[in-house]
Amino acid sequence: MSELINNDFSKIMFDRHSVRQFDPSIKIPRDELQTMIEQAATAPSACNLQSWHFVVIDTPEGKSKLKEAAMKFNYPQIDSSSAVIFLAGDTKSHEVYRDVWQKVYAAGKIDKAKLDTILNTFLPLYEKATPEFLTLDATIDCSMVGMQLLLIARAHGYEANPWSGFNFKTIIPTLGLDEKRFVPVMAISLGKPATDQPVLKTDRYNTPMLTEFR
Amino acid sequence: MSELINNDFSKIMFDRHSVRQFDPSIKIPRDELQTMIEQAATAPSACNLQSWHFVVIDTPEGKSKLKEAAMKFNYPQIDSSSAVIFLAGDTKSHEVYRDVWQKVYAAGKIDKAKLDTILNTFLPLYEKATPEFLTLDATIDCSMVGMQLLLIARAHGYEANPWSGFNFKTIIPTLGLDEKRFVPVMAISLGKPATDQPVLKTDRYNTPMLTEFR
């Protein structure tokens, strides 16, 4: 996992801010986009189900299509970014659950007792789960991989913005995804910042105000 | 924002894995826990509403209480960790929305037109939103700050594990939080790994399998 041009953790995390106006002349090679996705996917997920799915939109045709389901105030960042990576939650990721953990067991990483616990304790939770539970799990997984994507973009020398200003009812079919399987979570615009844009680095609350000790 | 003992981004992100068995003799000072929370809260959130709330559980009494709403297979990590940080989503964060953005405007960071757009376009979306929408937004915000917390823990020399094996119906009142305002998202155990535990570094799918280009 290489190609990082910035490996300074504190600069990557603490100096990150949302960029919405990009230099439209910049193209990010698809193999670099794929590398960033692979690096971001080191994120944890519930039961390692990895309930995430990535739709990379980096062509004029793809962007036009995306705009059909996006709110107008997001058009500038769709148009100017090098790519938009749409994160969809996979509510059927557990259907391969048995295989996933059998492989972990076959590789000698867990013992038979652990395998049995996983298959007999966790698998039924998913098989009997409501759509709401599966959507929640997939949403959390996607949000975590999305956060890593925002950081990894900076490590590659790009900036990004996460946004959810799209029509939650139409975005999935608009992107050609199966509505019975995928749920929308967030879009992330990526690119090099436009040089003439003002930087809006927003403040945060003092976290002690939001923290309780028990 | 200092106190980082590891600032190597790629090591922090790519070598992270879930640790569930900690050295119970290790205490993390509360001011360091608060610092980690503050650093993690540089995460983005929808409209910068920061719909997150942190409950830090680091006492025997707090842990006993937490266990009342946690599934048994998580008891070992509750007992052995230095602290559990519970992330609750705040579905009423938008009630201070007007103040938040007025301050951004007053500080000269956005112009009046931008302020008007925010207050007239985005604020009504929240004021008219369903509980499901507000829960989804808060869940995404909390998951992103949670991901940053997992990384920042490593920058401070600790390890962590995110988990959601708790009773979603009882955890909020068990922690003494207002059920009408807060929704459960995830718990994060923090500490130094127990020295005798086997490392389970799980695999990921090949991401090209989960990626589509448009």
Chai-1 contact restraints between the chains, C-beta under 6 A:
chainA,res_idxA,chainB,res_idxB,connection_type,confidence,min_distance_angstrom,max_distance_angstrom,comment,restraint_id
A,M1,B,F14,contact,1.0,0.0,6.0,A-B,restraint_1
A,L4,B,S10,contact,1.0,0.0,6.0,A-B,restraint_2
A,N7,B,F9,contact,1.0,0.0,6.0,A-B,restraint_3
A,N7,B,S10,contact,1.0,0.0,6.0,A-B,restraint_4
A,F9,B,N7,contact,1.0,0.0,6.0,A-B,restraint_5
A,F9,B,F9,contact,1.0,0.0,6.0,A-B,restraint_6
A,F9,B,I12,contact,1.0,0.0,6.0,A-B,restraint_7
A,F9,B,A155,contact,1.0,0.0,6.0,A-B,restraint_8
A,S10,B,L4,contact,1.0,0.0,6.0,A-B,restraint_9
A,S10,B,N7,contact,1.0,0.0,6.0,A-B,restraint_10
A,I12,B,F9,contact,1.0,0.0,6.0,A-B,restraint_11
A,F14,B,M1,contact,1.0,0.0,6.0,A-B,restraint_12
A,F14,B,T42,contact,1.0,0.0,6.0,A-B,restraint_13
A,S18,B,P44,contact,1.0,0.0,6.0,A-B,restraint_14
A,I37,B,T207,contact,1.0,0.0,6.0,A-B,restraint_15
A,I37,B,T211,contact,1.0,0.0,6.0,A-B,restraint_16
A,E38,B,T207,contact,1.0,0.0,6.0,A-B,restraint_17
A,A41,B,R204,contact,1.0,0.0,6.0,A-B,restraint_18
A,A41,B,T207,contact,1.0,0.0,6.0,A-B,restraint_19
A,T42,B,F14,contact,1.0,0.0,6.0,A-B,restraint_20
A,P44,B,S18,contact,1.0,0.0,6.0,A-B,restraint_21
A,P44,B,P162,contact,1.0,0.0,6.0,A-B,restraint_22
A,N48,B,T202,contact,1.0,0.0,6.0,A-B,restraint_23
A,Q50,B,Y205,contact,1.0,0.0,6.0,A-B,restraint_24
A,H53,B,L210,contact,1.0,0.0,6.0,A-B,restraint_25
A,F54,B,L210,contact,1.0,0.0,6.0,A-B,restraint_26
A,F54,B,T211,contact,1.0,0.0,6.0,A-B,restraint_27
A,V55,B,E212,contact,1.0,0.0,6.0,A-B,restraint_28
A,V56,B,F213,contact,1.0,0.0,6.0,A-B,restraint_29
A,I57,B,R214,contact,1.0,0.0,6.0,A-B,restraint_30
A,G62,B,R214,contact,1.0,0.0,6.0,A-B,restraint_31
A,K109,B,L200,contact,1.0,0.0,6.0,A-B,restraint_32
A,T139,B,T139,contact,1.0,0.0,6.0,A-B,restraint_33
A,I140,B,S143,contact,1.0,0.0,6.0,A-B,restraint_34
A,S143,B,I140,contact,1.0,0.0,6.0,A-B,restraint_35
A,S143,B,S143,contact,1.0,0.0,6.0,A-B,restraint_36
A,S143,B,M144,contact,1.0,0.0,6.0,A-B,restraint_37
A,M144,B,S143,contact,1.0,0.0,6.0,A-B,restraint_38
A,M144,B,M147,contact,1.0,0.0,6.0,A-B,restraint_39
A,M147,B,M144,contact,1.0,0.0,6.0,A-B,restraint_40
A,M147,B,M147,contact,1.0,0.0,6.0,A-B,restraint_41
A,A155,B,F9,contact,1.0,0.0,6.0,A-B,restraint_42
A,P162,B,P44,contact,1.0,0.0,6.0,A-B,restraint_43
A,L200,B,K109,contact,1.0,0.0,6.0,A-B,restraint_44
A,T202,B,N48,contact,1.0,0.0,6.0,A-B,restraint_45
A,R204,B,A41,contact,1.0,0.0,6.0,A-B,restraint_46
A,Y205,B,Q50,contact,1.0,0.0,6.0,A-B,restraint_47
A,T207,B,I37,contact,1.0,0.0,6.0,A-B,restraint_48
A,T207,B,E38,contact,1.0,0.0,6.0,A-B,restraint_49
A,T207,B,A41,contact,1.0,0.0,6.0,A-B,restraint_50
A,L210,B,H53,contact,1.0,0.0,6.0,A-B,restraint_51
A,L210,B,F54,contact,1.0,0.0,6.0,A-B,restraint_52
A,T211,B,I37,contact,1.0,0.0,6.0,A-B,restraint_53
A,T211,B,F54,contact,1.0,0.0,6.0,A-B,restraint_54
A,E212,B,V55,contact,1.0,0.0,6.0,A-B,restraint_55
A,F213,B,V56,contact,1.0,0.0,6.0,A-B,restraint_56
A,R214,B,I57,contact,1.0,0.0,6.0,A-B,restraint_57
A,R214,B,G62,contact,1.0,0.0,6.0,A-B,restraint_58
